[in-house]
Amino acid sequence: MILVTGAAGKTGRALVRALAAGRQPVRALIYRPEQAPGLQALGAMETPVADLRDRAAVQRAVDGVRAVYHIAPNVSPDEIAIGRNVIAAAQSAGVERLVYHSVLHPHIEAMPHHWQKARVEELLFASGLGFTILQPTAYMQNIAAAWEAITARGRYPVPYSPEARLSLVDLEDVAQAAAGVLADPAYAGATIEAVGTPGITPRQIAATLSAALGRPVEVERVPLETWKEGARTSGLGDHSISALAMMFIYYNDHGLTGSPHALASVLGRQPTSLEAYIRQMVQERSS
């Protein structure tokens, strides 16, 4: 049995689906009971409910599993405390493998939610567990969040420079790689950058969207304060807004790039290209 924490998020759902497709029994840890039917439909055999900040509840979820894939809540101020709980539970339960869903270049203090993941990585190094760390970059799927602006106004909005270079990755590639890493004990001790592309600018993304849609799409730089106002209106909390704003400032000044080579090695093929992902996205949303 493999436990997936944070299973109701987009990463967790993709991994549960990938593990179930490979006939791996999955225990999907969720935060709210109403999330259970969706995970069961994807193939989860068990769907315990727990708050990851509750060590006793985490211990109950971990007991009896062979491996854990740990995904923390997105941009959580409690990432380190949650990491301690999951690691302690895995130690107590004698778990064979703990795979941690970190982030590309976590050792950047200017991005606090990256920096917190580096601290959890440090805890893993000292834990004595058989661990693997997966460090994904930004998902290509984030482009779809701007679909309305892309199709209605011909604009691809971003809160940083149109020339900032970011490596991207297809979420489905990350899920496939995670399932492969969980199945192969040879990855114990490895830290793997899950990167699908070299550095790509928002201007290049807009050009790729233009080609796929057959009509012009231009990148639109959104002032950071305007982005904050929209995020607050959508219900995002102050901690998340602050952390993501600092990330966007870092993107603007330095970008965030890596090499696709490590992911290609795990997948046994080249990662999904931006062009292929956008073609698929356009086809799915136009059908």
C-alpha positions in Angstrom: 0.0 0.0 0.0 1.2 3.5 -0.9 0.0 6.5 1.0 -0.4 9.8 -0.9 -0.8 12.9 1.3 -2.4 16.0 -0.1 -4.2 13.6 -2.4 -7.1 15.9 -3.3 -4.9 18.5 -5.0 -4.1 18.4 -8.7 -0.8 16.7 -8.1 -2.3 14.1 -5.7 -5.1 13.3 -8.1 -2.7 12.8 -11.0 -0.5 10.5 -8.9 -3.4 8.5 -7.6 -4.5 8.0 -11.2 -1.0 7.0 -12.3 -0.5 4.5 -9.4 -4.0 3.0 -9.9 -3.3 2.5 -13.6 -0.2 0.6 -12.6 -2.3 -1.6 -10.2 -0.6 -0.1 -7.2 -2.9 -0.1 -4.1 -3.3 3.5 -3.0 -4.4 5.1 0.3 -5.3 8.7 -0.5 -5.1 11.0 2.5 -7.6 13.8 2.3 -8.6 16.8 4.4 -12.3 16.8 4.0 -14.7 13.8 3.7 -16.5 15.1 0.6 -13.2 14.7 -1.3 -13.4 10.9 -1.0 -15.7 10.0 -3.9 -13.5 11.8 -6.4 -10.4 10.0 -5.2 -12.2 6.6 -5.1 -13.3 7.2 -8.7 -9.6 7.7 -9.7 -8.7 4.3 -8.1 -7.9 5.0 -4.4 -8.7 1.9 -2.3 -8.7 3.9 1.0 -9.4 7.6 1.7 -8.7 8.4 5.3 -9.4 11.9 6.5 -6.7 13.8 8.5 -5.3 17.2 9.2 -1.6 16.9 8.4 -0.8 19.1 11.4 -2.3 16.4 13.7 0.6 14.0 14.4 -1.7 11.3 15.8 -4.0 11.4 12.8 -1.0 11.3 10.4 0.4 8.3 12.3 -2.9 6.4 11.9 -2.8 7.2 8.1 0.8 6.0 7.7 0.5 2.8 9.7 0.5 -0.3 7.5 1.8 1.3 4.3 4.9 0.3 2.4 5.7 3.8 1.0 4.6 7.4 1.4 4.5 10.1 -1.3 4.3 13.4 0.7 2.7 16.4 -0.9 2.2 19.3 1.5 -0.7 21.8 1.1 0.2 24.4 -1.4 2.1 27.4 0.0 1.4 26.3 3.6 2.9 28.3 6.5 3.0 24.9 8.3 5.1 23.1 5.7 8.0 22.4 8.1 5.8 21.2 11.0 3.8 19.0 8.6 7.0 17.6 7.2 8.1 16.7 10.8 4.9 14.9 11.4 5.0 12.8 8.2 8.7 11.9 8.7 8.1 11.0 12.4 5.1 8.9 11.4 7.1 7.1 8.7 9.9 6.4 11.1 7.6 5.0 13.7 5.7 2.8 11.2 8.9 1.5 9.6 8.0 2.7 6.2 10.4 1.5 3.5 10.3 4.6 1.3 9.3 8.3 1.6 9.2 10.3 -1.6 9.0 14.0 -1.0 7.3 16.4 -3.5 9.6 19.4 -3.2 10.2 22.1 -5.8 12.9 23.1 -8.3 15.7 25.0 -6.6 14.3 25.0 -3.1 17.4 26.6 -1.6 16.3 30.1 -2.6 15.6 32.1 0.5 14.0 34.9 -1.5 11.1 32.5 -2.2 9.9 31.6 1.3 7.7 28.6 0.2 10.7 27.2 -1.7 13.0 27.8 1.3 10.6 25.9 3.6 10.8 22.8 1.3 14.6 22.9 1.6 14.2 22.7 5.4 12.0 19.6 5.0 14.7 18.1 2.7 17.2 18.7 5.6 14.9 16.8 7.9 14.8 13.9 5.5 18.6 13.8 5.2 18.8 13.3 9.0 15.8 10.9 9.3 17.5 7.6 8.5 14.6 6.8 6.1 15.0 5.5 2.6 13.9 8.7 0.8 13.8 10.2 -2.6 13.2 13.9 -3.4 11.3 15.0 -6.5 11.8 18.7 -7.4 9.2 19.8 -10.0 9.2 23.1 -11.7 6.1 25.1 -12.6 3.4 23.1 -14.3 2.3 23.7 -17.9 -1.2 23.3 -16.6 -1.0 26.7 -14.9 -1.3 28.2 -18.4 -4.9 26.9 -18.5 -5.8 29.2 -15.6 -5.7 32.1 -18.1 -7.9 30.3 -20.7 -10.6 32.9 -20.6 -8.2 35.8 -21.1 -6.4 33.9 -23.9 -9.6 33.1 -25.8 -11.8 36.1 -25.1 -9.1 38.9 -25.3 -6.1 37.3 -27.0 -4.0 38.0 -24.0 -1.8 35.7 -21.8 -1.5 37.6 -18.5 1.5 37.2 -16.1 2.6 39.2 -13.1 6.3 39.4 -14.2 8.4 40.3 -17.2 7.4 38.9 -20.6 11.1 38.0 -21.0 11.5 36.0 -17.7 12.8 32.5 -18.5 11.0 29.7 -16.7 11.3 25.9 -17.2 8.0 24.2 -17.2 6.8 20.6 -16.8 3.6 18.6 -17.7 1.9 17.5 -14.5 1.2 14.1 -16.1 4.9 13.6 -16.7 5.5 14.4 -13.0 2.9 11.9 -11.9 4.3 9.2 -14.2 7.8 9.9 -12.9 6.6 9.8 -9.3 4.9 6.4 -9.8 8.1 5.1 -11.4 10.3 6.3 -8.5 7.9 4.7 -6.0 8.2 1.4 -7.8 12.0 1.3 -8.1 14.1 1.1 -4.9 17.1 2.0 -6.9 16.0 5.7 -6.6 16.5 5.6 -2.8 18.7 8.5 -1.9 18.2 10.4 -5.2 17.2 14.0 -5.6 15.6 14.4 -9.1 14.8 17.7 -10.8 11.4 17.2 -12.6 11.9 19.7 -15.5 10.2 19.3 -18.8 11.6 22.2 -20.9 14.6 24.6 -21.0 13.8 28.2 -20.0 10.8 29.5 -21.9 9.5 33.1 -21.7 5.9 34.2 -21.5 6.3 35.8 -24.9 7.2 32.4 -26.3 4.2 30.8 -24.6 2.0 33.4 -26.2 3.5 32.7 -29.6 2.9 29.0 -29.1 -0.7 29.7 -28.1 -1.1 31.8 -31.2 0.1 29.0 -33.4 -2.2 26.4 -31.8 -5.3 28.6 -31.8 -4.7 30.1 -35.3 -5.2 33.7 -34.0 -3.0 36.2 -32.3 -2.3 35.9 -28.6 0.0 38.5 -26.9 1.6 38.4 -23.5 0.2 40.9 -21.0 2.2 42.0 -18.0 -0.1 42.4 -15.0 1.1 44.9 -12.3 1.9 43.0 -9.1 -0.5 45.1 -7.1 -3.3 44.3 -9.5 -2.5 40.6 -9.3 -2.7 40.8 -5.4 -6.1 42.5 -5.6 -7.4 39.8 -7.8 -5.9 37.0 -5.7 -7.5 38.5 -2.5 -10.9 38.8 -4.2 -10.6 35.1 -5.3 -10.2 34.2 -1.6 -6.4 33.6 -1.4 -5.0 34.3 2.1 -2.4 36.9 3.1 0.3 34.3 3.6 -0.2 32.8 0.1 -0.4 36.2 -1.6 2.8 37.4 0.1 4.7 34.2 -0.7 3.6 34.0 -4.3 4.3 37.7 -4.9 7.9 37.2 -3.7 8.1 34.3 -6.1 6.9 36.5 -9.0 9.5 39.1 -8.1 12.2 36.4 -8.1 10.9 35.1 -11.5 11.1 38.7 -12.8 14.6 39.3 -11.7 16.2 35.8 -12.2 13.8 33.4 -13.9 13.8 29.7 -12.8 15.3 27.2 -15.1 16.6 23.6 -15.0 17.5 20.7 -17.3 15.0 18.2 -18.7 17.7 15.5 -18.7 16.9 14.0 -15.3 13.2 13.7 -15.9 13.8 12.1 -19.3 16.0 9.5 -17.7 13.2 8.6 -15.2 10.5 8.6 -17.9 12.6 6.7 -20.4 11.5 9.2 -23.1 11.7 13.0 -23.7 9.3 15.0 -21.4 6.2 16.5 -23.0 7.0 19.7 -25.0 5.2 23.0 -24.5 3.9 22.7 -28.1 2.5 19.2 -27.5 0.9 20.2 -24.2 -0.7 23.4 -25.7 -2.0 21.5 -28.7 -3.7 19.0 -26.4 -5.1 21.7 -24.1 -6.6 23.5 -27.1 -8.1 20.3 -28.5 -9.6 19.3 -25.2 -11.1 22.8 -24.5 -12.4 23.3 -28.0 -14.2 19.9 -28.2 
